[in-house]
């Protein structure tokens, strides 16, 4: 061995190299030259030991990841019965309900919307009026009375009632009183506080026969965790609160904003607020925030339990016409069915439908005003038709002029009167058909449709 050369002998490495050599070759002083020549690389191209270390470390980390993935897969398969239910749904995440608050004028369909939701999902439904509720211990209905109504509608099936829907109307009447008074507000803020636990979700004890709660009375426990609460109200005066928050304010004399000039967007919204047919759509309700509800008089704890706020606009003329004609149990179809029971035909013209909708809008009672108008117009006909012998009356006709003059529906006794009515429709359709305008063509098609309906 020459000076300056250091040779380290590792017996284990030496035995490993001997096992890797071809048969008949032995290790010796010519080992280095053999190794370099056998693999075809020079000493300059031999990888550094650090590169081998990094590669081995990467292989170790990769193996650890593979082992961890295999262990996770095995544990997932073995514990699948714990994580999955019988229907294959994961129970590790609990689903919470989101209560709903509906704002809209009277007759905009708040109660109907809540009832239809319950019908679609096929769950028990109960409705209550917030004006009759008081705090426990005072004259009036306790807040637990609405739970008893839900249990009744569920046919006293406790499991079914715990997944039902409750609608509380006139919730705006529970607003906190702004005047300073020493008396306790048992029908306003007190009811809101009494509803907090029920709306949030918890086990509520209610009397087994309804009515008031007493200390010695037996009760039924009902869990409201999965009961959806929908509240609604007209919230008259909410528009002013929203406008005061949105519109800019200024102070001082002679300010340019003393007379606020509406921009094009504001003018359009004001035009939509009161349309040409007199329907108030109340566009400010679309911008209602939880802060506006608190300023109106609802306590923050109560507002926070209703994360979904849905404003409902007033019904215009087209909506009211569709309500009169499209539903399977619409008002006009009910009257047609009653007349049909006596062998009498009913025909309502398109002009009558539009006049009916306009009169309902004038009353400002929404869809509820339709029945009042229709009942008034058919009052005399409903009295005369049942008293006449069968097939004595040929038909009942309601035209736009009859609605406008409030003379009521006309009763046609003879076939000649019915045929004269048909001829009048034919002449009206022919007169409009001679016009060239698109509006006249549309009206002509409506007249022809009326003629076909009248012909039966």
C-alpha positions in Angstrom: 0.0 0.0 0.0 1.4 3.3 -1.0 1.6 6.3 1.3 -1.4 8.6 1.4 -3.7 5.8 0.5 -6.2 4.7 3.1 -8.0 1.4 2.7 -10.9 0.5 5.0 -11.8 -3.2 5.2 -15.5 -3.9 5.9 -16.0 -7.7 6.3 -19.8 -7.5 5.7 -19.4 -5.4 2.6 -16.6 -7.7 1.4 -18.8 -10.8 1.8 -21.6 -9.0 0.0 -19.4 -8.2 -2.9 -18.1 -11.8 -3.0 -21.7 -13.1 -3.2 -22.3 -10.7 -6.1 -19.2 -11.8 -8.2 -19.4 -14.3 -11.0 -18.4 -17.8 -10.1 -14.6 -18.4 -10.3 -13.7 -14.7 -9.5 -12.2 -13.9 -6.1 -11.7 -10.6 -4.4 -8.2 -9.2 -4.2 -6.1 -6.2 -4.8 -7.6 -5.9 -8.3 -11.2 -5.4 -7.0 -11.4 -1.7 -7.8 -10.4 -2.1 -11.3 -12.7 -5.0 -11.8 -15.7 -3.1 -10.4 -15.1 -0.1 -12.6 -14.6 -2.1 -15.7 -17.5 -4.5 -15.1 -20.2 -1.8 -14.8 -18.7 0.4 -17.6 -18.1 3.6 -15.7 -15.1 5.5 -14.6 -14.4 6.8 -11.1 -15.5 10.2 -12.1 -19.0 9.0 -12.9 -19.6 7.0 -9.7 -22.5 8.6 -7.7 -21.7 10.3 -4.5 -22.7 8.6 -1.3 -25.0 11.5 -0.4 -27.1 10.9 -3.5 -27.6 7.3 -2.5 -28.7 8.4 1.0 -31.2 10.8 -0.5 -32.6 8.2 -2.7 -32.9 5.7 0.1 -34.6 8.3 2.3 -37.1 9.0 -0.4 -37.8 5.2 -0.8 -38.3 5.0 3.0 -40.8 7.9 3.0 -42.7 6.4 0.0 -42.9 3.1 1.8 -44.2 4.8 4.9 -46.9 6.4 2.9 -47.9 3.1 1.3 -48.1 1.4 4.7 -50.2 4.3 6.1 -52.6 4.1 3.1 -52.9 0.4 3.5 -53.6 0.7 7.2 -56.2 3.5 6.6 -58.0 1.4 3.9 -58.1 -1.6 6.2 -59.4 0.4 9.1 -62.0 2.1 6.9 -63.3 -1.3 5.7 -63.4 -2.8 9.1 -65.2 0.2 10.6 -67.7 0.8 7.8 -70.5 -0.6 9.9 -69.9 2.1 12.5 -69.7 5.0 10.0 -72.5 4.0 7.7 -76.1 3.4 8.4 -78.3 0.7 7.0 -79.1 2.9 4.0 -75.5 3.8 3.3 -75.7 7.4 4.5 -72.8 8.7 6.6 -73.8 9.7 10.1 -70.6 11.4 11.1 -72.0 14.8 10.0 -75.2 16.1 11.6 -77.6 18.0 9.4 -79.3 21.0 11.1 -82.5 22.7 10.0 -82.7 26.3 8.8 -85.9 28.1 9.9 -87.6 30.5 7.5 -89.1 34.0 7.8 -91.6 35.1 5.2 -92.4 38.8 4.7 -95.2 39.9 2.4 -98.5 41.8 2.3 -101.8 40.1 3.2 -102.9 37.6 0.6 -99.5 37.0 -1.0 -99.5 33.3 -0.3 -97.4 32.9 2.9 -99.7 30.3 4.5 -100.3 28.5 1.2 -96.5 28.3 0.5 -95.8 26.7 3.9 -98.7 24.2 3.5 -97.5 23.2 0.1 -94.0 22.6 1.3 -95.4 20.2 3.9 -97.4 18.4 1.3 -94.4 18.0 -1.0 -92.3 16.4 1.6 -95.3 14.5 3.1 -94.8 15.5 6.8 -97.4 16.7 9.4 -98.2 20.4 9.3 -99.7 22.8 11.9 -100.4 26.5 11.7 -100.9 29.0 14.6 -101.6 32.6 15.1 -99.1 34.5 17.1 -101.6 37.1 18.3 -103.3 34.5 20.6 -100.0 33.5 22.3 -98.9 34.7 25.7 -96.2 33.9 28.2 -96.8 30.9 30.5 -99.0 31.8 33.4 -101.1 34.5 31.6 -104.4 34.3 29.9 -104.1 33.1 26.4 -102.4 30.2 24.6 -99.0 29.0 25.7 -96.4 28.6 23.0 -96.5 24.8 23.5 -100.1 24.7 22.2 -98.8 24.7 18.6 -96.8 21.6 19.3 -100.0 19.9 20.5 -101.7 20.9 17.2 -98.8 19.3 15.3 -99.2 16.1 17.4 -102.9 16.1 16.6 -102.3 16.5 12.9 -99.8 13.6 13.1 -102.5 11.4 14.6 -100.5 11.4 17.8 -97.5 9.7 16.1 -94.7 11.2 18.2 -92.0 10.2 15.7 -93.9 11.7 12.8 -94.6 15.0 14.7 -90.9 15.4 15.5 -90.2 15.8 11.8 -93.1 18.1 10.9 -93.5 21.7 9.9 -95.0 24.5 12.0 -96.2 27.8 10.5 -96.7 30.8 12.9 -98.5 33.7 11.2 -98.8 37.3 12.2 -95.4 37.2 13.8 -95.0 41.0 13.3 -97.6 41.5 15.9 -95.1 40.2 18.5 -92.9 43.3 17.9 -91.5 44.8 21.1 -93.4 47.9 22.1 -91.4 51.1 21.7 -93.3 53.1 24.4 -91.9 53.1 27.9 -94.2 51.2 30.2 -93.9 49.6 33.6 -96.2 46.8 32.6 -94.8 43.5 31.3 -95.1 42.8 27.6 -96.5 39.3 27.9 -97.9 39.1 24.4 -95.0 40.6 22.5 -91.4 40.3 23.6 -92.4 37.7 26.2 -93.7 35.4 23.5 -90.5 35.8 21.5 -88.5 34.8 24.5 -90.7 31.8 25.2 -90.3 30.6 21.6 -86.5 30.7 21.6 -85.9 27.2 23.0 -88.6 25.7 20.9 -87.4 27.2 17.6 -83.8 26.4 18.3 -84.5 22.8 19.0 -84.8 20.9 22.3 -87.0 18.7 24.4 -90.2 20.6 25.2 -92.8 19.3 27.7 -96.4 20.1 26.8 -99.7 19.1 28.4 -100.9 15.7 27.2 -104.4 17.2 26.5 -103.3 20.6 25.3 -104.4 23.8 27.0 -102.4 25.5 29.8 -99.4 24.0 31.6 -99.7 23.4 35.3 -97.1 22.1 37.7 -99.0 19.0 38.6 -100.2 18.2 35.1 -98.8 15.3 33.2 -96.9 16.2 30.1 -95.6 14.8 26.8 -92.0 15.4 25.8 -91.5 16.4 22.2 -88.1 17.0 20.6 -88.2 20.0 18.2 -84.6 19.5 16.9 -86.0 18.4 13.5 -89.2 20.5 13.3 -89.0 23.2 10.7 -90.4 26.5 11.9 -91.7 29.0 9.3 -93.0 32.3 10.5 -94.7 35.0 8.4 -96.0 38.5 8.7 -97.0 41.6 6.7 -94.5 43.9 8.6 -96.4 47.1 7.7 -93.9 50.0 7.9 -90.8 47.9 7.2 -90.3 49.9 3.9 -89.7 53.1 5.8 -87.0 51.4 7.9 -85.3 50.0 4.9 -85.4 53.3 3.0 -84.0 55.2 6.0 -81.0 52.8 6.0 -80.4 52.7 2.3 -81.0 56.4 1.3 -78.2 58.9 2.0 -78.8 61.4 4.8 -77.6 65.1 5.0 -77.8 67.9 7.5 -77.9 71.7 7.1 -79.9 74.4 5.5 -80.1 74.8 1.7 -78.5 71.5 1.1 -78.7 70.1 -2.4 -80.3 66.9 -1.0 -83.2 68.7 0.5 -85.2 67.6 -2.5 -83.9 64.3 -3.5 -84.0 63.6 -7.2 -84.5 60.0 -8.0 -82.0 58.4 -10.3 -83.0 56.3 -13.2 -82.7 53.1 -11.2 -84.7 54.6 -8.3 -87.3 55.9 -10.7 -87.7 52.4 -12.1 -88.0 50.9 -8.7 -90.6 53.5 -7.7 -92.5 52.7 -10.9 -92.5 49.1 -10.1 -93.7 49.8 -6.5 -97.0 50.9 -7.8 -97.7 49.5 -11.2 -100.3 50.7 -13.6 -102.9 48.2 -12.3 -102.5 49.5 -8.8 -100.6 46.6 -7.3 -98.1 47.5 -4.7 -95.1 45.1 -5.0 -93.1 46.7 -2.1 -89.6 46.4 -3.6 -88.0 47.6 -0.4 -88.7 44.3 1.2 -86.1 42.7 -1.0 -83.4 44.6 0.9 -84.6 43.7 4.4 -81.7 42.8 6.7 -81.7 41.2 10.2 -80.9 44.7 11.6 -84.1 46.0 10.1 -86.1 43.3 11.8 -84.5 44.2 15.1 -85.4 47.9 14.6 -88.9 46.8 13.8 -89.2 45.2 17.2 -88.0 41.6 17.1 -85.3 40.7 19.6 -81.8 39.7 18.3 -82.0 36.2 19.8 -85.2 35.5 17.9 -84.0 37.0 14.6 -80.8 34.9 14.7 -82.8 31.7 14.8 -84.3 32.4 11.4 -81.3 32.5 8.9 -83.5 32.4 5.8 -85.4 35.7 5.1 -87.7 35.5 2.1 -89.7 38.6 0.9 -92.9 38.1 -1.0 -94.2 40.7 -3.4 -97.8 41.7 -3.9 -99.8 39.9 -6.6 -100.4 41.8 -9.8 -103.2 41.4 -12.4 -101.6 38.5 -14.3 -101.0 36.5 -11.0 -104.6 37.0 -9.9 -105.9 35.8 -13.3 -103.8 32.7 -13.0 -105.1 32.1 -9.5 -108.7 32.4 -10.8 -108.2 29.9 -13.6 -105.2 27.6 -13.3 -105.4 25.7 -10.0 -107.4 22.5 -10.0 -109.5 23.9 -7.1 -109.6 27.5 -8.3 -112.6 29.7 -7.4 -114.2 29.7 -10.9 -113.8 26.0 -11.2 -115.6 25.6 -7.9 -118.5 27.7 -9.1 -118.5 25.8 -12.5 -118.7 22.5 -10.6 -121.6 23.8 -8.4 -123.5 25.0 -11.5 -122.8 21.7 -13.3 -124.5 19.8 -10.5 -127.7 21.5 -11.6 -127.1 21.0 -15.3 -126.1 24.6 -15.9 -123.1 25.8 -18.0 -120.9 28.7 -16.8 -118.9 31.0 -19.1 -116.6 33.8 -17.8 -115.1 36.0 -20.5 -111.5 37.2 -20.6 -112.6 40.8 -20.0 -114.4 39.6 -16.9 -111.3 38.0 -15.6 -109.3 41.2 -16.0 -111.9 43.3 -14.3 -112.2 40.8 -11.4 -108.4 41.0 -10.9 -108.5 44.9 -11.0 -111.3 45.0 -8.4 -109.3 42.6 -6.1 -106.3 44.9 -6.4 -108.4 47.9 -5.5 -109.4 46.1 -2.2 -105.7 45.6 -1.4 -106.4 42.2 0.1 -104.4 40.0 -2.3 -105.8 36.7 -3.4 -108.3 36.6 -0.6 -110.1 39.5 -2.2 -110.9 37.4 -5.3 -113.4 35.2 -3.5 -115.2 38.2 -2.0 -115.6 39.8 -5.4 -116.7 36.5 -7.1 -119.1 35.6 -4.3 -120.8 39.0 -4.7 -121.2 38.6 -8.4 -122.6 35.1 -8.3 -124.8 35.6 -5.3 -128.1 36.0 -7.2 -127.2 33.2 -9.7 -126.4 30.8 -6.9 -129.8 31.6 -5.4 -131.8 31.2 -8.6 -130.2 28.1 -10.2 -131.0 25.5 -7.4 -134.6 26.7 -7.2 -135.3 26.1 -10.9 -136.2 22.7 -12.4 -133.5 20.8 -14.2 -132.6 22.0 -17.7 -134.7 25.2 -17.2 -131.7 27.5 -17.2 -129.5 27.3 -20.2 -126.4 28.9 -18.7 -124.8 31.6 -16.6 -122.6 34.2 -18.2 -120.2 36.7 -16.6 -118.8 39.5 -18.8 -116.5 42.5 -18.1 -119.5 44.9 -18.2 -121.3 42.8 -15.6 -118.3 43.0 -13.3 -117.7 46.7 -13.9 -121.2 47.7 -13.1 -121.4 45.1 -10.3 -124.8 43.9 -11.7 -123.8 40.3 -11.2 -123.7 37.3 -13.5 -126.5 36.9 -16.1 -128.7 33.9 -16.0 -129.8 32.7 -19.5 -133.1 30.8 -19.3 -133.6 29.9 -23.0 -131.4 28.3 -25.6 -132.0 31.3 -27.8 -130.3 33.6 -25.2 -127.3 31.2 -25.1 -127.1 31.2 -28.9 -127.3 35.0 -28.9 -124.4 35.1 -26.5 -122.4 32.8 -28.8 -123.2 35.0 -31.8 -122.0 38.0 -29.9 -118.7 36.2 -29.2 -118.4 35.3 -32.9 -119.0 38.8 -34.1 -116.5 40.2 -31.6 -113.9 37.7 -32.7 -114.6 38.5 -36.4 -114.3 42.2 -35.7 -111.0 41.9 -34.1 -109.8 39.4 -36.7 -110.1 42.1 -39.4 -107.5 44.2 -37.6 -103.9 44.0 -38.6 -102.1 44.9 -35.3 -100.4 42.4 -33.2 -102.3 43.4 -30.1 -105.6 43.1 -32.0 -104.5 39.7 -33.3 -103.8 38.6 -29.7 -107.2 39.9 -28.6 -108.8 38.1 -31.6 -107.3 34.8 -30.5 -108.6 35.4 -27.0 -112.1 36.0 -28.4 -111.9 32.8 -30.4 -110.8 30.9 -27.3 -113.8 32.3 -25.5 -116.0 31.2 -28.3 -114.7 27.7 -28.2 -115.1 27.5 -24.4 -118.7 28.8 -24.6 -119.4 26.2 -27.3 -118.4 23.6 -24.8 
